[in-house]
Amino acid sequence: MADQISLVDERDGGEKPDSAVVRDALGVGVAVGLSGFAFGVTSAGSGLTLLQTCALSLLVFTGASQFALVGALATGGNPLTAAAGAFFLGVRNAFYGLRLSQLLALPRAVRPFAAQWVIDETTVVALAQPTRRGARIGFAVTGLSLYVLWNLTTLLGALGAEAIGDTDAWGLDAAGPAVFLALLAPMLKTTVARTVAGVAVLLGLGLLPVLPAGVPVLVAALAAPAVLWAEGRRRGADRDDVQGGDR
């Protein structure tokens, strides 16, 4: 097992200077961290208090789920439904954690603290590095810079919400989803992944006018098991055809 894990250190070959890893990580952390301002404004505009808004960024710290929650509340959604939608959207971080735990191989004492930073951006930066050392640096720098900046800009956004006025007129509520989609798009490399994303979009947008706020995102989550089931059936049928032809 140790030999297998050690192979991760030098996958794809080639060294990358630590300074280059830090530069890339800071670029992601700063670029995405600034969108915390949009969350702070949107959250305050949806009726959450300054304390509630800041607590979401400090404790939840996963932008897409935060925007989903306040977006559902802003449109009159049930708080429980809104929370459920945000929860299921954030479940993806658990799968990121499974992959990163093998890649980073952090000491047990550090893992509970590192878990707070397991999000889209830190995962993308860590997985992009050719060595374990680079992955650890990328994860840490992205996580620290993004956490600090996201929470700072959340506070500033919530404080400045009154001065900005109508958040819908500025379109700030779209900033979070736009960042999430920009990070997700490069990961859709296979036909199955693109099909899951497409079906989820169709379900979410199609059901938006007919279901209560927060519910469409829950239904859209069914896209993954549905597409995977259909793909499994297709492959099973292909195997049967091949075996039948061999007989």
MARLOLO-873128 format. One record per residue: residue number from 1; residue in one letter; x, y, z of N, C-alpha, C, O in turn. Coordinates in steps of 0.1 Angstrom, whole numbers. Example, Ala and Ser with C-alpha at 12.3 -4.5 7.8 and 13.67 -1.06 7.14 Angstrom:
REM residues 2
NODE seq type    nx    ny    nz   cax   cay   caz    cx    cy    cz    ox    oy    oz
NODE   1    A   132   -57    78   123   -45    78   132   -33    78   142   -33    85
NODE   2    S   128   -22    71   137   -11    71   129     0    79   134    11    80
//
This chain:
REM residues 247
NODE seq type    nx    ny    nz   cax   cay   caz    cx    cy    cz    ox    oy    oz
NODE   1    M     8   -12     0     0     0     0     9    13     0     6    22    -7
NODE   2    A    19    12     8    28    24     9    35    26    -4    37    38    -9
NODE   3    D    38    15   -11    45    17   -25    35    23   -35    39    31   -43
NODE   4    Q    22    19   -34    12    24   -43    11    39   -40    10    47   -50
NODE   5    I    10    43   -28     8    57   -25    20    66   -29    19    77   -33
NODE   6    S    32    60   -27    44    67   -31    44    71   -46    51    80   -50
NODE   7    L    38    62   -54    37    65   -68    30    78   -71    33    84   -82
NODE   8    V    21    82   -62    14    95   -65    24   106   -65    21   116   -72
NODE   9    D    34   105   -57    44   116   -56    50   120   -69    52   132   -72
NODE  10    E    52   111   -78    59   114   -91    50   111  -103    56   108  -113
NODE  11    R    37   112  -101    29   109  -113    31   119  -124    33   131  -121
NODE  12    D    30   114  -136    31   123  -148    45   129  -150    47   136  -160
NODE  13    G    54   126  -140    67   131  -142    69   146  -141    59   153  -142
NODE  14    G    81   150  -139    84   164  -140    82   171  -126    73   169  -119
NODE  15    E    92   180  -123    91   188  -111    85   201  -115    86   206  -126
NODE  16    K    78   207  -105    73   221  -106    78   229   -95    76   225   -83
NODE  17    P    84   241   -97    89   249   -86    79   252   -76    67   255   -80
NODE  18    D    82   253   -64    73   256   -53    67   270   -56    55   273   -53
NODE  19    S    76   279   -61    71   293   -63    60   293   -74    50   301   -73
NODE  20    A    60   284   -84    50   284   -94    37   278   -88    26   283   -92
NODE  21    V    38   268   -79    26   263   -73    20   274   -64     7   275   -64
NODE  22    V    28   281   -56    22   292   -48    16   302   -56     5   307   -53
NODE  23    R    22   306   -68    16   316   -76     2   312   -82    -7   319   -82
NODE  24    D     2   299   -86   -11   294   -92   -22   293   -81   -33   297   -83
NODE  25    A   -18   289   -69   -27   287   -58   -32   301   -54   -44   302   -51
NODE  26    L   -23   311   -53   -28   324   -49   -37   330   -59   -46   337   -56
NODE  27    G   -34   327   -72   -43   333   -83   -57   328   -81   -66   335   -83
NODE  28    V   -58   315   -78   -72   309   -76   -78   314   -64   -90   318   -63
NODE  29    G   -70   315   -53   -76   319   -40   -81   334   -40   -91   337   -35
NODE  30    V   -73   342   -47   -77   356   -47   -88   358   -57   -98   366   -53
NODE  31    A   -88   352   -68   -99   354   -78  -112   349   -73  -122   356   -75
NODE  32    V  -112   338   -67  -125   332   -61  -129   339   -48  -140   341   -45
NODE  33    G  -119   342   -40  -121   349   -27  -129   362   -28  -137   365   -20
NODE  34    L  -126   369   -39  -133   382   -41  -148   380   -43  -155   390   -40
NODE  35    S  -152   369   -48  -167   367   -50  -174   365   -37  -186   365   -37
NODE  36    G  -167   364   -25  -173   364   -12  -181   377   -10  -191   377    -3
NODE  37    F  -176   388   -16  -183   401   -15  -198   399   -21  -207   404   -15
NODE  38    A  -199   392   -32  -212   390   -38  -221   382   -29  -233   384   -28
NODE  39    F  -215   372   -22  -223   364   -13  -227   372    -2  -239   371     2
NODE  40    G  -219   380     4  -223   389    15  -234   398    12  -244   399    20
NODE  41    V  -234   404     0  -244   413    -4  -257   405    -6  -268   409    -2
NODE  42    T  -256   394   -13  -268   385   -16  -274   380    -4  -287   380    -2
NODE  43    S  -266   375     6  -271   370    18  -279   380    26  -290   378    31
NODE  44    A  -272   392    28  -279   403    35  -292   407    28  -302   410    34
NODE  45    G  -292   407    15  -303   411     7  -315   401     8  -326   404     6
NODE  46    S  -311   388    11  -322   378    13  -328   378    27  -337   370    29
NODE  47    G  -323   386    36  -329   387    49  -320   382    60  -324   383    72
NODE  48    L  -309   376    57  -300   371    68  -293   382    75  -290   392    69
NODE  49    T  -291   380    88  -284   390    96  -269   390    93  -264   381    86
NODE  50    L  -262   400    97  -247   400    95  -241   388   102  -232   382    96
NODE  51    L  -245   385   114  -239   373   121  -242   360   114  -233   352   112
NODE  52    Q  -254   359   109  -258   346   101  -250   345    88  -245   335    85
NODE  53    T  -248   356    82  -241   357    69  -226   353    71  -221   344    64
NODE  54    C  -220   359    81  -206   356    84  -204   342    89  -194   335    86
NODE  55    A  -214   337    97  -213   323   102  -213   313    91  -206   303    92
NODE  56    L  -221   316    81  -222   307    69  -208   305    62  -204   294    59
NODE  57    S  -201   317    61  -188   316    54  -178   310    63  -169   303    58
NODE  58    L  -178   313    76  -168   307    85  -170   292    87  -160   285    88
NODE  59    L  -182   288    88  -185   274    92  -188   265    80  -183   253    79
NODE  60    V  -195   270    71  -199   261    59  -188   262    49  -183   251    44
NODE  61    F  -184   274    44  -173   276    35  -173   267    23  -163   260    20
NODE  62    T  -184   267    16  -185   261     3  -194   270    -5  -207   269    -4
NODE  63    G  -189   278   -14  -196   289   -20  -209   285   -27  -219   291   -25
NODE  64    A  -209   274   -35  -221   270   -43  -232   267   -33  -244   271   -36
NODE  65    S  -229   260   -22  -240   256   -13  -245   269    -5  -257   270    -3
NODE  66    Q  -236   278    -2  -240   291     4  -249   299    -5  -260   304     0
NODE  67    F  -246   300   -18  -254   307   -27  -267   300   -29  -278   307   -30
NODE  68    A  -267   287   -29  -280   279   -31  -289   282   -19  -301   283   -21
NODE  69    L  -283   282    -7  -292   284     4  -298   298     5  -310   299     6
NODE  70    V  -290   308     3  -296   322     4  -304   325    -9  -314   333    -8
NODE  71    G  -301   318   -20  -310   320   -32  -324   315   -30  -333   321   -34
NODE  72    A  -324   303   -24  -337   297   -21  -345   305   -11  -357   306   -12
NODE  73    L  -338   309    -1  -345   318    10  -350   331     4  -361   336     7
NODE  74    A  -342   337    -5  -346   349   -11  -359   348   -20  -366   358   -21
NODE  75    T  -361   336   -26  -373   335   -34  -385   329   -26  -394   324   -32
NODE  76    G  -383   329   -13  -395   324    -5  -395   309    -2  -405   304     2
NODE  77    G  -384   303    -4  -383   288    -2  -384   285    13  -380   293    21
NODE  78    N  -389   273    16  -389   268    29  -375   266    35  -366   261    28
NODE  79    P  -372   271    47  -358   270    52  -352   256    52  -341   254    49
NODE  80    L  -361   246    55  -356   232    56  -353   227    42  -343   220    40
NODE  81    T  -361   231    32  -358   227    18  -346   234    13  -338   227     6
NODE  82    A  -344   246    16  -332   254    12  -320   247    18  -310   246    11
NODE  83    A  -321   244    31  -309   238    38  -306   224    32  -294   220    30
NODE  84    A  -316   216    28  -314   203    22  -308   204     9  -298   197     5
NODE  85    G  -312   214     1  -306   216   -12  -291   220   -11  -283   215   -19
NODE  86    A  -288   229    -2  -274   233     1  -266   221     6  -254   219     2
NODE  87    F  -272   213    14  -265   201    19  -261   191     8  -250   187     7
NODE  88    F  -271   188     0  -268   178   -11  -258   184   -21  -250   176   -27
NODE  89    L  -258   197   -23  -249   203   -32  -235   202   -26  -225   201   -34
NODE  90    G  -234   202   -13  -221   202    -6  -216   188    -4  -204   186     0
NODE  91    V  -224   178    -7  -220   164    -5  -208   160   -14  -200   152   -10
NODE  92    R  -207   167   -25  -195   165   -34  -182   166   -27  -172   159   -31
NODE  93    N  -181   175   -17  -169   177   -10  -164   164    -3  -152   162    -1
NODE  94    A  -173   156     1  -170   143     8  -162   134    -2  -153   127     2
NODE  95    F  -166   134   -15  -159   126   -25  -146   132   -28  -136   125   -31
NODE  96    Y  -145   145   -28  -132   152   -30  -122   147   -19  -111   144   -21
NODE  97    G  -128   147    -7  -120   143     5  -114   129     4  -103   127     8
NODE  98    L  -122   120    -2  -117   106    -4  -104   106   -13   -95    99   -10
NODE  99    R  -105   114   -23   -94   114   -33   -82   122   -27   -70   117   -28
NODE 100    L   -85   133   -20   -74   141   -15   -67   134    -3   -55   136     0
NODE 101    S   -74   126     5   -68   119    16   -57   110    11   -47   108    18
NODE 102    Q   -58   104     0   -48    95    -6   -36   103   -12   -25   100   -10
NODE 103    L   -40   114   -18   -30   122   -25   -21   130   -15    -9   130   -17
NODE 104    L   -28   136    -5   -20   145     4   -14   137    15    -3   140    20
NODE 105    A   -20   126    20   -15   117    30   -11   126    42     1   125    47
NODE 106    L   -20   134    47   -16   143    58   -16   135    72   -23   125    73
NODE 107    P    -9   140    82    -9   134    95   -24   134   101   -31   143    98
NODE 108    R   -27   124   109   -41   123   114   -45   136   122   -56   140   121
NODE 109    A   -35   141   129   -38   153   137   -42   165   129   -50   174   134
NODE 110    V   -38   166   116   -41   177   108   -54   175   100   -60   185    96
NODE 111    R   -58   163    97   -69   160    88   -82   167    92   -89   172    83
NODE 112    P   -86   168   105   -98   175   108   -98   190   104  -109   195   100
NODE 113    F   -87   196   105   -86   210   102   -85   212    86   -91   221    81
NODE 114    A   -78   203    80   -77   203    65   -91   200    59   -94   205    48
NODE 115    A   -99   193    66  -113   189    60  -121   202    57  -129   202    48
NODE 116    Q  -119   212    65  -126   225    63  -123   231    50  -131   239    44
NODE 117    W  -111   228    44  -107   234    32  -109   225    20  -104   228     9
NODE 118    V  -116   214    21  -118   205    10  -130   210     2  -141   207     5
NODE 119    I  -127   218    -8  -137   224   -17  -133   223   -31  -122   217   -34
NODE 120    D  -141   228   -40  -137   227   -55  -124   233   -58  -116   226   -64
NODE 121    E  -121   245   -53  -109   252   -57   -96   245   -52   -86   243   -59
NODE 122    T   -96   241   -39   -84   234   -34   -82   221   -40   -70   216   -42
NODE 123    T   -93   214   -44   -92   201   -50   -86   202   -64   -77   195   -68
NODE 124    V   -91   212   -72   -86   215   -85   -71   218   -85   -63   212   -93
NODE 125    V   -67   226   -76   -52   230   -75   -44   219   -71   -33   216   -77
NODE 126    A   -48   211   -61   -40   200   -56   -38   189   -67   -28   184   -68
NODE 127    L   -49   186   -73   -49   175   -83   -40   179   -96   -36   171  -103
NODE 128    A   -39   192   -98   -31   197  -109   -16   196  -108    -9   198  -117
NODE 129    Q   -12   193   -95     3   193   -93     9   179   -96     2   169   -93
NODE 130    P    21   178  -100    28   166  -104    33   158   -93    36   146   -94
NODE 131    T    35   164   -81    41   157   -70    32   159   -57    24   168   -57
NODE 132    R    34   151   -47    27   152   -35    31   165   -28    22   172   -22
NODE 133    R    43   169   -28    48   181   -22    40   193   -28    35   202   -21
NODE 134    G    40   193   -41    33   204   -48    18   204   -45    12   214   -43
NODE 135    A    12   192   -44    -2   191   -41    -5   196   -27   -15   203   -24
NODE 136    R     4   193   -17     2   198    -4     3   214    -3    -4   220     3
NODE 137    I    13   219   -10    15   233   -10     3   240   -17    -2   250   -12
NODE 138    G    -1   235   -28   -12   240   -36   -25   240   -27   -32   250   -27
NODE 139    F   -27   229   -20   -39   228   -12   -39   238    -1   -49   245     2
NODE 140    A   -27   239     6   -26   248    18   -27   262    14   -34   270    21
NODE 141    V   -20   266     4   -20   281     0   -34   285    -6   -39   295    -3
NODE 142    T   -40   276   -14   -53   279   -19   -63   280    -8   -71   289    -7
NODE 143    G   -63   270     1   -72   270    12   -71   282    22   -81   288    25
NODE 144    L   -59   285    25   -57   296    35   -60   310    28   -68   317    34
NODE 145    S   -56   312    16   -58   325    10   -73   327     7   -79   337     9
NODE 146    L   -80   316     2   -94   317    -1  -102   318    12  -112   326    12
NODE 147    Y   -99   311    22  -107   311    35  -106   326    41  -116   331    44
NODE 148    V   -94   331    41   -92   344    47  -100   355    39  -107   363    44
NODE 149    L   -97   355    26  -103   365    17  -118   363    15  -125   373    15
NODE 150    W  -123   351    14  -137   348    13  -145   354    26  -155   360    24
NODE 151    N  -140   351    37  -146   356    49  -145   371    51  -155   378    55
NODE 152    L  -134   377    47  -133   391    48  -142   398    38  -149   408    42
NODE 153    T  -143   393    26  -152   400    16  -166   397    19  -175   405    15
NODE 154    T  -169   386    25  -183   383    30  -187   394    40  -198   399    39
NODE 155    L  -179   397    49  -182   407    59  -184   421    52  -193   428    56
NODE 156    L  -175   424    43  -176   437    36  -188   438    28  -195   448    27
NODE 157    G  -192   427    21  -204   427    13  -216   428    21  -226   435    18
NODE 158    A  -217   421    33  -229   422    42  -230   436    47  -241   441    48
NODE 159    L  -219   442    51  -219   456    56  -223   466    45  -230   476    48
NODE 160    G  -219   464    33  -222   473    22  -235   470    15  -238   477     5
NODE 161    A  -243   461    19  -255   457    12  -265   468    11  -271   470     0
NODE 162    E  -266   476    22  -276   487    21  -272   498    11  -280   503     4
NODE 163    A  -259   500    10  -254   510     1  -256   506   -14  -259   514   -23
NODE 164    I  -255   493   -16  -257   488   -30  -271   488   -34  -274   490   -46
NODE 165    G  -280   485   -25  -294   485   -28  -299   471   -34  -296   461   -28
NODE 166    D  -307   471   -44  -312   459   -50  -302   450   -56  -296   454   -66
NODE 167    T  -299   439   -50  -289   430   -55  -293   423   -68  -284   420   -76
NODE 168    D  -305   422   -71  -310   416   -83  -306   425   -95  -302   420  -106
NODE 169    A  -307   438   -93  -303   447  -104  -288   446  -108  -285   449  -119
NODE 170    W  -280   443   -98  -266   442  -101  -262   428  -106  -251   426  -111
NODE 171    G  -271   418  -104  -268   404  -108  -257   397  -100  -251   388  -104
NODE 172    L  -255   402   -87  -245   396   -79  -248   382   -75  -239   374   -71
NODE 173    D  -261   378   -75  -265   365   -71  -260   354   -80  -260   343   -77
NODE 174    A  -256   359   -92  -251   349  -102  -236   347  -101  -230   338  -108
NODE 175    A  -229   355   -93  -214   354   -92  -210   340   -87  -201   334   -93
NODE 176    G  -216   335   -77  -212   322   -71  -214   311   -81  -205   303   -83
NODE 177    P  -226   309   -86  -228   298   -96  -219   299  -108  -215   289  -113
NODE 178    A  -216   312  -112  -207   313  -124  -193   308  -121  -187   301  -129
NODE 179    V  -188   311  -109  -175   306  -105  -175   291  -104  -166   284  -109
NODE 180    F  -186   285   -98  -187   271   -97  -187   264  -111  -180   254  -112
NODE 181    L  -195   269  -120  -195   264  -133  -182   265  -141  -178   256  -148
NODE 182    A  -175   276  -138  -162   278  -145  -152   267  -140  -143   263  -148
NODE 183    L  -153   263  -127  -144   253  -122  -148   239  -126  -140   230  -128
NODE 184    L  -161   237  -127  -167   224  -131  -165   220  -145  -162   209  -148
NODE 185    A  -166   230  -154  -166   227  -168  -153   219  -173  -155   209  -180
NODE 186    P  -141   223  -169  -129   215  -173  -129   201  -169  -122   193  -174
NODE 187    M  -137   198  -158  -137   184  -153  -146   175  -161  -145   162  -159
NODE 188    L  -154   180  -169  -164   172  -177  -157   167  -189  -160   171  -200
NODE 189    K  -148   157  -187  -140   152  -198  -146   140  -205  -143   137  -217
NODE 190    T  -155   133  -199  -161   121  -204  -175   123  -209  -181   133  -205
NODE 191    T  -180   114  -218  -194   115  -222  -203   114  -211  -214   121  -210
NODE 192    V  -200   104  -202  -210   102  -190  -210   115  -182  -221   119  -178
NODE 193    A  -199   121  -179  -199   133  -170  -207   144  -177  -214   151  -170
NODE 194    R  -205   146  -190  -212   157  -197  -227   154  -198  -235   163  -197
NODE 195    T  -230   141  -199  -245   137  -199  -251   140  -186  -262   145  -185
NODE 196    V  -244   136  -175  -249   139  -161  -252   154  -159  -262   158  -154
NODE 197    A  -242   162  -163  -243   176  -162  -255   182  -170  -263   190  -165
NODE 198    G  -256   177  -182  -267   181  -191  -281   178  -186  -290   186  -186
NODE 199    V  -282   165  -181  -295   161  -176  -298   169  -163  -310   173  -161
NODE 200    A  -288   171  -155  -290   179  -142  -295   193  -146  -304   199  -139
NODE 201    V  -289   200  -156  -293   213  -160  -307   213  -165  -315   222  -161
NODE 202    L  -311   203  -173  -325   202  -178  -335   200  -167  -345   207  -167
NODE 203    L  -332   192  -157  -341   189  -146  -342   202  -138  -353   206  -134
NODE 204    G  -331   208  -134  -331   220  -126  -339   231  -132  -347   237  -126
NODE 205    L  -336   235  -145  -342   246  -151  -357   243  -155  -366   251  -154
NODE 206    G  -359   230  -159  -373   226  -163  -383   226  -152  -394   230  -153
NODE 207    L  -378   223  -140  -387   222  -128  -387   235  -120  -395   236  -111
NODE 208    L  -379   244  -123  -378   257  -116  -392   264  -115  -395   269  -105
NODE 209    P  -399   264  -126  -412   272  -126  -423   264  -118  -433   270  -115
NODE 210    V  -422   251  -116  -433   243  -111  -431   238   -97  -440   234   -90
NODE 211    L  -418   238   -92  -416   233   -79  -411   245   -69  -406   255   -74
NODE 212    P  -413   243   -56  -409   253   -47  -394   256   -47  -387   247   -51
NODE 213    A  -390   267   -43  -376   271   -44  -368   261   -35  -371   258   -24
NODE 214    G  -357   257   -41  -348   247   -34  -350   233   -38  -341   225   -36
NODE 215    V  -362   230   -42  -365   216   -46  -359   212   -59  -354   200   -60
NODE 216    P  -359   220   -70  -353   216   -82  -339   211   -81  -335   201   -88
NODE 217    V  -331   217   -73  -317   212   -71  -316   198   -65  -307   191   -68
NODE 218    L  -326   195   -57  -326   182   -51  -330   171   -62  -324   161   -62
NODE 219    V  -340   175   -70  -344   166   -81  -332   164   -91  -330   154   -96
NODE 220    A  -325   176   -94  -314   175  -103  -303   166   -99  -296   160  -108
NODE 221    A  -302   163   -86  -292   154   -81  -295   140   -86  -286   131   -86
NODE 222    L  -307   137   -90  -310   123   -95  -304   121  -108  -304   109  -113
NODE 223    A  -299   131  -115  -293   129  -128  -282   119  -128  -280   111  -137
NODE 224    A  -273   120  -117  -262   111  -117  -266    96  -116  -261    88  -125
NODE 225    P  -274    92  -106  -277    78  -106  -285    73  -118  -284    62  -123
NODE 226    A  -293    82  -124  -301    78  -136  -292    76  -148  -294    66  -155
NODE 227    V  -283    85  -150  -274    83  -161  -265    71  -159  -262    64  -169
NODE 228    L  -259    69  -147  -251    58  -144  -258    45  -146  -252    35  -151
NODE 229    W  -271    44  -142  -279    32  -144  -281    29  -159  -279    18  -163
NODE 230    A  -284    40  -166  -286    38  -181  -273    33  -187  -273    25  -196
NODE 231    E  -261    39  -183  -248    35  -189  -245    21  -185  -240    14  -193
NODE 232    G  -248    17  -173  -246     3  -169  -254    -7  -177  -249   -17  -181
NODE 233    R  -267    -3  -180  -275   -12  -188  -270   -13  -203  -270   -23  -209
NODE 234    R  -265    -1  -208  -259    -1  -221  -247   -10  -222  -246   -18  -232
NODE 235    R  -238    -9  -213  -226   -17  -213  -229   -32  -211  -223   -40  -218
NODE 236    G  -239   -35  -203  -243   -49  -201  -249   -54  -214  -246   -66  -218
NODE 237    A  -257   -46  -221  -262   -51  -234  -251   -53  -244  -251   -62  -252
NODE 238    D  -241   -44  -244  -230   -45  -254  -222   -58  -251  -218   -65  -260
NODE 239    R  -220   -61  -238  -213   -74  -235  -220   -86  -239  -215   -96  -244
NODE 240    D  -234   -85  -237  -242   -97  -242  -241   -99  -257  -241  -110  -262
NODE 241    D  -241   -88  -264  -240   -88  -279  -227   -95  -283  -226  -103  -292
NODE 242    V  -216   -91  -276  -203   -96  -279  -202  -111  -276  -197  -118  -284
NODE 243    Q  -207  -115  -265  -207  -129  -261  -215  -137  -270  -212  -148  -273
NODE 244    G  -227  -131  -274  -236  -138  -283  -229  -140  -297  -231  -150  -303
NODE 245    G  -221  -130  -301  -215  -131  -314  -203  -141  -314  -200  -147  -324
NODE 246    D  -197  -144  -302  -186  -153  -301  -191  -167  -301  -184  -177  -305
NODE 247    R  -204  -169  -297  -209  -183  -297  -212  -189  -311  -217  -200  -312
//
